[in-house]
Amino acid sequence: MPLLEQVEITDIAAEGKSLARVNDLVVFAPYLVHGDIVDLQIRKKKHHYAEAEAVRFHQYSPLRIQPVCRHFGICGGCKWQCLGYEDQLRYKQKQVFDALTRIGKVEFPEILPIKGSLHQYGYRNKLEFGFSNKKWLTREEIQSAETFENMNALGFHIPGAFDKILDIEQCHLMSDINNKIRNGIREYALKNGLTFFDLRNQTGLMRNIMLRTSDTGELMLLFQFHAVNETEQKQATALLEYLRTEFPEITSLLYVNNLKANDTVNDLEILTYSGTDFIYEQMDDLRFKVGPKSFYQTNTHQAFELYKVAREFAALEKDDLVYDLYTGTGTIANFVARGCRHVIGIEYVPEAIEDAKVNSEINHIDNTEFYAGDMKDLLTDDFIARHGSPNVIITDPPRAGMHNDVIATILNARPERIVYVSCNPATQARDLSLLTNDGNYRITAVQPVDMFPQTHHVENVVQLVAVQ
């Protein structure tokens, strides 16, 4: 593949990659910022564009800063650590604008200034780490010609190498307890000869861990084992006992024996080794019960800011009936319930719906009800006829956006206001085009919120009002 010399990076593109133009060729490359001048090694070439990586710097951009993490550029996360935070926010605002204009092609008022995160590091309340007996070796390690006898790793999956794990010593995205526990597990496992998972052969005891912290001081650890015999089951129990005694910070120590070909646990029974099977999150004057299968925004402080925007855009009146679509554990539903007559929440995951009901109970909220099911199958004209036509619909779908059938039902219901919360401005823009296409709705407010500093991801909240 060709080498492109002394190329100037001119913009930021999709997925956080940088962009350069060489004659008629558009080139995308990661971990670069606007103004860098580099030699680019082409790794993949199509007709009108190519993907490349920087192999030499000729000039550093004045926008570039020194990344904090020693794993930057390898683990695949935090791709914008080399970019100052104010510039990150500027590009995220631009990402929302570009999606609405180029993909949605919709009319909208001036976008409100993005709400930046109070914390740029240590903001996540949830992280997952995988085990592998095939450690990813960095370029420096390979070039060192050193022989690596220990190829076990506990860390993050390498993008494009599904069975390889980068051994993580320190991750800055969560409080330091994640490093303390993860490194303690690795040390114990190596000392006691425990087997790390082999994804290709589906062997090995230790498969995955999930850590969850909360602003109430609680900590959950879910350990995924792959124990196929009595010996491995005893080893798993001994490891859990080590964690219980060595890390009293863990208030919810859970485990699951996953013998499937994938790491999903929604269809598996999760067992409690010690403590509770949940933790609590506090938001405003509300408490939320969060279990191992529950969805909860991973940046607690910014989630509060996000939901305040959603509540403001809903412009609730006391007699309003609100539908909260993709309600998860009922966070938004309970957050807005005191400002309206009734809230109906719908979510695909049954366990999350049970948590949503509990969250209403523990907060003494009695004007909510929740239903579990596939959104496109559950939210129908008949459902609305039975439960009442909503004055307001709040929707917070997954990255794929809303199914066309769901959009059609919303349009038929014709609520006075729609609040669309999205983690993917591209699919949100596509859906907004459908919601405004017939002239029934117009966009009246747009508010980006940064939930994930050091990454290109951005949340966006849009208010739509019915045209009379």
N, C-alpha and C positions, 0 to 999 in steps of 0.2 A: 504494500500500500504506500502511496506517495507521502512525502513529508512537505508540509506547507510552512515556509519560513517567514518569520517576522510578521505575523498576522496580528492585527489589532482587534481586540474584542470590542464590539460596538453596542451590545444590548444584552438583556436577559430574556430568555424564551421560556417555553412551557417546561414544566417539571423542574424548574430551577436551573436549567442548563444555560450556559452563556451562548452568545451567537456572534458569528463573524461572517463576512461575505468576502469570498475570493473569486474575483471575476463574476461569473454567473452562478457560482456554487455557494449555497448556504451551508455553513458548518456549525454544528452544535458540539459543545464540549463542557464537561462538568468542572466545578471547583475553580472557576475563573470569574473575574469581575470586569465591568465596563472600564476600558482603558488599559488593561494588561496587553502587552505585546509579547507574543510567544511563538515558538515553533510548535505546530500541531501535527501529530502523527495520525493519519487517517486510519480508523479501525473498521469502519463499515461505510460503504459508498452506494448511494442510490443515484437515480438519474439527475435530480436537481438538488440533492442535499447529501451531506455526509456527517458521520459521527466520528469524533476524534478525541484525543487527549493531549494535554500539554506535556512536552518532553523537555522544553527549555524555555526559561524566561529571559527576555531581553530587557524588559522594562516593567516594573510593577506599577499598577494603577494607584493614583492617590486615594482611591476609594478602598483599597485593600487594607485589611487589618490582620494581625497575627491571630490565627485560630487558637482557641483555648485548649482543645482536646488533642491528646497525643494520637488518637485514632482517626483524626480528620483526614478525609480523602480516601479512606480504606473501607470503613464499616458501611458506608452508603447513606448514613443519616446526616443531619445537620449540615447540609451542603452549602449553606450560606454563612458559616462561621467566619469566612474570610471577608465578609461584607459587614460594615458598620450597621448598627441596628436602625438608625434613622434612614439609611439607604434601603435596608430591607423593607421597612414600612412603605417607602416611596414606591418600590417595585410591586409590592402587594396591592397598593392602591391602583397602580397602573394595570395590574392583572385583572382586577375587577372591571375597570373601565373598558379594557380591550375585549373582555368576554361579552359584556353587555352590548358593545357596538358591533363587534365583528361576528360573533356567534348569534346573539339574540336579535341584533338589529332592531332594538326596541328604543322607544323614547323614554328618557328618564331625567329627573332633575339633577342638579349638581350633587355629586357624591360627597357625603359628609366625610370629614377627615377620619382616617382609620384610627381605631382605638388600640394603642400599643399596650403590650403586656407589662405589668409592673415588674415582673421577674423575667430576665432573658435566659437565665439558667436555673436549674433546680425547680422548674415549674411543673413538671409532670407528676401526676399521682399514680401512674400505672406504667410498668415496663415489663416486657417479656424477654427472656433469654433462653436460647437453645443449647443443648449439649451435642457434641459431635466427636467421633474418634478420628475425624479428618480435619485437623486444624488448617485454616487458611494461612499460608506462608506469605509474608509481604515480599515485595521485590527485593528489599534490602536483605531479608533473611535468606532468600534463594541465592542472591549474589554472594553471600558470605561463605558459601560452600560448607557451612556447618551441618553436621548430621544431627537431626532432631529425633531423639528416641521417643519422646513423649509427644504424641500427635493429638492428645485430647484437648478439647476446647469448650469453654462455656462463655457464650457471648451472643453476638448478632449474626444472622445469616448474611452471607455475602451476596449482593445482587447478581443474578445470572449464574450463580453456582449453588444450586439448591441444597446440596449435601455438605457444603463447607461452612464452617463457623469461624469467625474472627474472635480469638480469645480477648475478652475485654477486661482490662485492669481497672479502668476508671471511666465511668459515664457521668457526665455533668448534668444530665437532663432531670435527674431526681435527686433528692437529698442524699447525702453520703451514706445513708443506711443501706442503699441498694448495693454500693460497692463493698461495704462491710460484710453483708450477708452473702453476696455472690462469691466473693473471694474466699470466704470461710467455707462455703460448700465445696468449691474446687479443691481447696487444701485438704479437707476431710476426705473427699472422694479419692484423690491421688494417694493419700497416706494409707487408705484402707483398701485400695485396689478395686474400687467400684468401676463398672464398665460404663462408658459413655456411648450414647446412641449411635448406631450405624444406620443412616436413613435408607441407603440402598438395600441393605440386607435385612433391615427391620430387626436388629438385635441390639442389646445393650440396655442396662437398667434405667439410666437417668436420661430423661427425654426433654423436659422443658420446665421452666419455673416462671411464675407470674407474681410480681410484687405490686401491692397496692398500698398506698399510704393515704391518710386523710388529715384534714385540718383539725380534727378532734384528737389527734395523737395516736390513732389506732393504725395497725399495720397488718395486712393480709399477705400470706405466702401460700400460693397454690403450687404444689409439686406434682408434675406429671411423671409417673414411672412407667416402665415397660417390663414388668416383672412376670416372667413366664414359668417360674418354678418356686419351690419353697425356699431355696437358698436366697434367691433374689428378693423374695418377699421379706425375709428376715433382715436382709441388708437395708431394704427400704425403711423398715420400722426402726432400725438402729440409727439411720440418718435422720429420721424425723425426731427421734428422741434427742439426738445431738442438737438439732435446731431449737427444740423446745427449751433445753437447758442453757445453751450457749447464747441465745438471742431472746432475752425476755421482752424485747420490744415487739415481738410478733404476738399479736393478740388474737389472730385467726390463722391457725396452721392447718391447712387443708391438703388433701392429696387425692389423686385419681390414678387408677391403673389403666392406662390407655394401650390397648393391644391392636388398635386400628392402624390403617396405613397413613392417617393424617393426624394433625395435632388438635383438631377441634374437639371440644368437650361438651358442647351443648346437649348432646344426646347421651352423655355418660353420667353416672352417679358420682357426685363428689362427696368425699367423706371427711369428717372433722377429726383431726388427731388431738388437737388441744385448742382451748379458747372457744370463741363463737364461730359461726359459719357466715358471718357478715361483719362489715364495719359501718360506721356512720359517717356521713359528710354533713357539714353545717353550711347553710347558705341563707343569708339574711336571718330571719328568725325561724327558719325551717330546718328540720333534720331529715336526712335521706338515708334509708337503709340500702347498702350496696353489697350484693353478693358476688360470688366469683364469676357468674354468668351475666351479671348486670352490665348494661351500658351506662357509663357516666362520663361526662366530659373530662378529658385528661388534664386540663389546666383549670384547677378549682377556682382560682381568683378570677380568671378571664371568663369562666362559665357564668359567674355572677354578673359580669358586665354584659355578656351576650344576652342573657335572659332578661336583664333590665331593658335592653334595647327592644327585645321581642315584646315585652309587656307594654312598653311605651308605644310601639307601633300598633299594637292591638287596640289601643284607645278604648278600653273596655268601659261599658256602662253596666249598671247593676242588674239590668234585666237580660243581659246578653247570654246566649247559648254559644259556647265555644267548642269546636272540635280541635283536638290536639293530635295531629297525625304523626306516626312514628314516635310515639310518646316515650319509648324506652322505659325507664323506671318511674315515669310520671313526673319528672323534674319540672318541666315547663308547666304541665297541667296543674300541679300543686302550687307552683310559683304564681300563677295568675288567678287561681280559683277564688281568692277572697275579693277579687274585683268584679265578679260577674255572678250570674244566677246559677250556671251549671257548666261543667266541663266534661266532655266525653273524650277519652284517650284511646287510641288504637295502636297496637304494636304486634309485630310478628312473633316475638319470643314469649312463650307463656310464663316462664320464670320471671321475666322482667315485669309482666303485667301483675303478677302476684306481689312483687316488690312495690309496684306503683300503688296497689291497694293498701299495703301496709304503711307506705309513706303518707297516705292520706289519713290513716287511722292515728299514727303517732303524732301527727300535727293537728289532730282534731278538725280535719277538713271533711265535711259531710256532703259536699255538693259536687263530687266527682264520681264517675264510673268508668271502668276500663274493660276493653275487649281485646282478645288475642286472636290473630289470624292474618293471613296474607292480605295486605292493604287493598290490592286490586279486586280480591274476591269478597272482602268484608265491607268495604266502603262502596256501597251501591245506592242506587236511587231508592230501593226498598228499605235499606238500612236507615236512610235519612227520613223516609216517610214514617218509619216506626219511632225514631228517636227525636225527631224535630229538625227543622231546617236551621242551620247555624247562622248566627249573626257574624261570627268571626271564625276563620279557619287559620290555625297556626300549623305549619308543616315544616318538619326538619328531617328530610329523607336522607338515606345513605348517599355515598358519592355518585352512584349511578343515577340519582335523581328520581323523579316520579314516573310511574307507568302511565301511558297515554289514557288508559281506562280510568285511572285515578283523577287525572286532569279533567277528563270529560265529566266525571261525577261532580267535581268541584264546580265546574262551570254550570252544570244543571242546578246545583244547590244555590248558586249565586249568593254567597255571603256578602255582607256589606264591605268587609275588609278581609284581606288575606295577608298573612305575615309568613314570608318564605325565608327560612333559615337554612343556609347551605354551607357545606364544607368543600364544595366544588363549584366555583363560579361558572365553569363551562357548561355543566349540565343544568345548573340553575338558569343560565341565560337561555338555553334551549327551551326549558319549561316556561319561562316568562314569555317567550315569543308566542307559545301556544295559548297562554292565559290572556294575553293582550291582543291576540290576532284579530278577534272579531269585534274589537272596540268596546267590549263589556267592562274591561278593567284598564286602569292606567296606573303606572308606577309613580308613587308620590314621595318615596324616601328610600335612600340606599345608604346603608351603614356597614362598612367593612370592620371586622374585629380580628386582631391577630391573636390566635390561640397557640401558635406554634413557632416561637422565635427560633432563629437559626435554620429554619426550613422555608421553602417557598409556599407552604400551605397557608391558606387564608379562609376565614369564615366570612360570610356576607349575609346581611339581613335586608330584605326588601319588603316594603309596604306597598300593597296594591289596594286601590279603592274602586268600588263599583261605580261605573259611569251611569248616571241617572238618565 
